[in-house]
Amino acid sequence: MKGIVFNLLEEVVTIHHGADTWDSLLESAGVQGAYTCLGSYSDDEMAKLVGAASQMLEIPAADVLCWFGRESMAVLADKYPKFFQAHKSTRPFLLTLNDIIHPEVRKLYPGAEVPVFDFDSSSDAFLLMGYRSPRKLCALAHGFIEGAAGYYREKVSFEQMSCMLKGHDKCLFKIVFSAREAAQCQDLQSTVSI
Amino acid sequence: MSGPTIHSIDLEKLQRRLDRERRARVEAEKIAETGLRELYENQTKLQLLEEVAASANQATTIRESMQFAVDRICAFTGWPVGHVSLTERNGTESRILPTSIWHCDSERFKEFREATESMPFSEGTGLPGRVLSSGSVAWINDVTQDGNFPRWRSARQVGLRAAFGFPVLTGSEVVGVLEFFSELASEPDDALLRLMSQVGTQLGRVVERVRAEEKLLHDAFHDSLTALPNRALFMDRLQRAVSRAKRHREYVFALLFIDIDRFKIVNDSLGHQAGDTLIIEVARRLLDCLRRDEVTIQASKVNGRPRPAGDDTLARLGGDEFTILLDDIRAPSDGVRVAERIQQALAAPFRLNEQEVFVTASIGITDSSISYNSAGDALRDADTAMYRAKAQGKARCEVFDHGMHEMAVNRLKLESDLRRALEREEFRVYYQPVISLKDGRIAGFEALVRWQRPDVGLVLPGEFISVAEETGMILFIGNWVLRKACQQVHQWHIERPQARLLTISVNISARQFMQDDLVAQVRKVLLETKIEPSALKLEITETVTMGDAARTIKIVTELKKLGVRLSIDDFGTGYSSLSYLRRFPMDTLKIDRSFIHNLDVNSENREIVKTIMALARNLGMDVVAEGTETLGEINHLKELECEFGQGFFFSTPVDSNAALTLLREREPQPEVLIG
């Protein structure tokens, strides 16, 4: 896993819960903790961090990932505004994910393993979005989508129709957009701030 | 005491230190990221250029390399639509025509594709027109908001926004335009445009190469002067027509072989430049004649050059020879109609070097009603018919028939047999005595060539001399006869030392006379055969002397210096003026047989011979009467005091043995024979 994801996690945890929380998370996860966005680190370290957070909060790991995804979108929008500004709503933004993420990641890390999204945009009412990644982080993807909707001030209703974690060959989301901001996954802010 | 304070100060310090470290790390990461990104981007750009260049080097067609480039650039930019259009040049005007070379999802962008393919762009119009007129890249942030983008409606329909285009350049000429479209509006990307400019240059190399190849190919099959198909291309087309005629009964073609009459004269008198101009002008008129029907078919123009309508082919085989293949005609007679049209078209004068030149052509025609097996046979027959037209007086058309073919075959066989005749020593020299009319004794002989042709027998010169003249073999034959005759007569001189010096007359043909080394050749024969030079009489026809007078005088004078004597042969047939004759130092005048014939009954001939005799005497020349056949003729000649006679009355030409016998018979009792 790329260092940038660890940096993002550090950033959203620090923003929402302070630097001390990040420190204790590192400690309880038992990971090395020094991450640079230029490096690559074991997937295992991310799993340990998510696991530690899940234990601390007594909520499922998937919810931690979803929250992380959602919150990191604001940070990314801050860092890479041009990718967001090119669109006026969530749907066209999502449609370009492969085109943005893949080339950009590969620019920095030749040969990086990237998630592959596929789309069925034949219906105007909803978007069918497939996710395939050996890391099976569909919850993180879910969070990213909601975070993006948050950026565009839209409301999304989200239905996961299949999941790699349940043995399907890909995760499939059915997404319906409407024009009001709302957070769908559990608000962790209060819970984590022990 | 003050521990906590000190601690808190240290903590703040450490905090700031940590912050600095963090900021330094983030900045370092940013710098590294930027560097890596640039490196990557440059690498992919280089890779793109390399791939386009490699494809440009390998591609055999323009289409192939354009398709590769358009696909590759779409992959590189992630833009979904790319299209190639090509420049069409018409004089000074240029416009851009769409091609079917695309990179796009044809379903999704159907309307845009259709809109693009339905319109040409003039200079300055739309994206391709802008690139064409500027010769450089162009970028449109959003085509749906652009004032100069005629396809905006269909672009909006399929959701295309930003666009850029770049020229394919050979030198400064825009030969094509590549344009690309994105679904997102965006600001110009200068780095990308610079890269695309380079891609355009690479693609230009392909166009240049393909054009050079096409030109090479074109040159290999076309005549450089007229740009018409050459022999190779014509034979290929003719072969196809021949093969097709063999398969399909209803298919008819006609073949015309056209040769400009007296073209050499134009070339020699007005110069090669004028000759070339004439050929070009003739080619143009011939092309005009290829329009099939009286209903004028507009000759389509390609690259400013006129082209024949339909599948007819006009070719220049070389020199002043043109051929026409009339393909898939209704009837063989169409060939004759076109030939007549050609004669009419050539009738109007040509202006060359401010001079009016009139030109005619001899045209030979053949057609598929003769079942040909090969293009070569068909061309040969058309050529044969053309020769026939020429022989029949030029400015005519002749349709080939089998009789012509037989004649042509016979002629060809004669020619090859004639070539072998020299090697196989099939020529013979025959001798016809020249009689002194005063005493009836043999004054000398005229050497005459005969050909002992296997399976045929003895052949007279009339049957082969013209071919020998045309092929140039006359030079070898003439020289051989000269040598042989001199040898023989020298032999007789040695065998009969007391007798009068026999003369030997040998004909020198026009072509022999034109040789630069004629005098040297004669000198050599004199030396080698050891004949007494004054015994040799070279006979030149009156017409030969009428050519270049200065040259004739020079050669005649040089020959005289060798000691040989000279006769004017067939005198009276060449219409030379009598005063003209005075300029040449000739020894003997031979009166043509036509004046001798019926001399005793034809008073007109008698007057002519009388005049010639008077003239000869004035000029100090001997006179030989040719073709003497009757005693009456002989008696009249004697009355007119003609010195010598030659003809059947005395003897036909005979071989050397018979000639020797004649010599012996005639020596003792000349008066018996003469009476």
Interface residues (C-beta under 8 A of the other chain):
Chain A: T36 C37 L38 A86 D99 P103 R106 K107 L108 P110
Chain B: R25 E29 A32 E33 L36 R37 Y40 E41 G78 L184 S186
